[in-house]
Amino acid sequence: AKEGRSAPYGDVDFCKNPEAICSSQKHKELKWIAGMFYWMESLQSYNVRGWNYMKRLHEFVDGGLQDPSFINAVSGIVNRGCHDPPCGTGEVDGLIERSGYFDSALRVLGAIPS
């Protein structure tokens, strides 16, 4: 936008206010977009100390979407940077809530029974 070209979110200065990703009332979708980017860029390629996201995802699906250790590990990666918290950065924030949200999403999608 500074260069006179149209740009998505040209009214947001992410350098001055990176928190706008989570706090923008005008562009509430930014948090979702940032989360999707993180998932595509970092989570799908996660392969640390024998824990491979894509391999574990396939195992989770093949196992009938039942093993809670999958979402717990994913929550650790997203929230703390490793699949086996506390990772030196602390416990996962909201682990129980994250697991519940994940189960709710699977139910809404019809992937597990209500």
C-alpha positions as CSV (number, residue, x, y, z in Angstrom):
1,A,0.0,0.0,0.0
2,K,2.9,2.4,0.7
3,E,3.9,2.1,-3.0
4,G,0.5,3.1,-4.2
5,R,-0.6,-0.4,-5.2
6,S,-3.6,-2.1,-3.9
7,A,-2.8,-4.7,-1.2
8,P,-4.8,-6.9,0.9
9,Y,-4.8,-5.4,4.4
10,G,-3.0,-2.4,3.2
11,D,-4.5,-0.4,6.0
12,V,-2.7,-2.6,8.6
13,D,1.0,-1.9,9.5
14,F,2.1,-5.3,10.6
15,C,5.6,-4.0,11.4
16,K,4.3,-1.3,13.8
17,N,1.5,-3.6,15.2
18,P,2.1,-7.3,14.7
19,E,-0.5,-7.9,17.3
20,A,-3.1,-6.8,14.7
21,I,-3.1,-10.4,13.5
22,C,-4.9,-11.4,16.7
23,S,-6.5,-8.1,17.8
24,S,-7.9,-6.5,14.6
25,Q,-11.7,-5.9,14.9
26,K,-11.9,-4.9,11.2
27,H,-10.1,-8.0,9.9
28,K,-11.1,-10.8,12.2
29,E,-10.1,-13.4,9.6
30,L,-6.4,-12.5,10.0
31,K,-5.9,-14.8,13.0
32,W,-7.4,-17.7,10.9
33,I,-5.2,-16.8,7.9
34,A,-2.1,-16.7,10.1
35,G,-3.0,-20.1,11.7
36,M,-3.5,-21.7,8.3
37,F,-0.1,-20.3,7.1
38,Y,1.5,-21.7,10.3
39,W,-0.1,-25.1,9.7
40,M,1.0,-25.2,6.1
41,E,4.5,-23.8,6.7
42,S,5.5,-25.3,10.0
43,L,3.2,-28.0,11.2
44,Q,2.9,-30.2,8.1
45,S,6.7,-30.4,7.8
46,Y,7.3,-31.0,11.5
47,N,9.7,-33.9,11.9
48,V,11.6,-33.8,15.2
49,R,13.1,-36.6,17.3
50,G,11.1,-39.3,15.6
51,W,7.8,-37.5,15.7
52,N,6.6,-36.8,12.1
53,Y,3.4,-34.9,11.7
54,M,2.3,-36.4,8.4
55,K,3.1,-39.9,9.6
56,R,1.2,-39.4,12.9
57,L,-1.7,-37.8,11.1
58,H,-2.1,-40.9,8.9
59,E,-1.8,-43.1,12.0
60,F,-4.5,-41.0,13.8
61,V,-6.9,-41.2,10.8
62,D,-6.2,-44.9,10.2
63,G,-6.8,-45.5,14.0
64,G,-10.3,-44.1,13.7
65,L,-9.5,-40.6,15.1
66,Q,-9.4,-42.0,18.6
67,D,-5.9,-41.4,20.0
68,P,-5.8,-38.2,22.1
69,S,-2.0,-38.2,22.0
70,F,-2.2,-36.8,18.5
71,I,-4.0,-33.6,19.4
72,N,-1.9,-33.2,22.5
73,A,1.3,-33.4,20.5
74,V,-0.1,-31.0,17.9
75,S,-1.1,-28.6,20.6
76,G,2.4,-28.8,22.0
77,I,3.9,-28.0,18.6
78,V,1.6,-25.1,18.0
79,N,1.7,-23.7,21.6
80,R,5.2,-24.5,22.8
81,G,7.2,-25.6,19.7
82,C,7.6,-29.3,20.5
83,H,5.5,-32.4,20.4
84,D,6.4,-33.4,23.9
85,P,6.0,-30.4,26.2
86,P,7.1,-28.8,28.5
87,C,9.9,-28.3,25.9
88,G,11.8,-25.8,28.1
89,T,9.1,-23.2,27.5
90,G,6.4,-24.5,29.8
91,E,3.3,-26.5,29.8
92,V,0.8,-26.2,26.9
93,D,-1.7,-23.4,27.5
94,G,-5.3,-24.7,27.5
95,L,-4.5,-28.3,26.6
96,I,-7.8,-29.6,27.9
97,E,-9.7,-26.9,26.1
98,R,-7.8,-27.5,22.8
99,S,-8.6,-31.2,23.0
100,G,-12.2,-30.4,23.5
101,Y,-12.3,-28.0,20.6
102,F,-10.7,-30.6,18.4
103,D,-13.2,-33.2,19.3
104,S,-16.0,-30.7,18.7
105,A,-14.6,-29.9,15.3
106,L,-14.4,-33.6,14.4
107,R,-18.1,-34.1,15.5
108,V,-19.3,-31.1,13.5
109,L,-17.5,-32.5,10.4
110,G,-19.1,-35.8,11.0
111,A,-15.8,-37.5,11.5
112,I,-16.7,-39.0,14.9
113,P,-20.2,-39.7,16.4
114,S,-22.0,-37.0,18.3
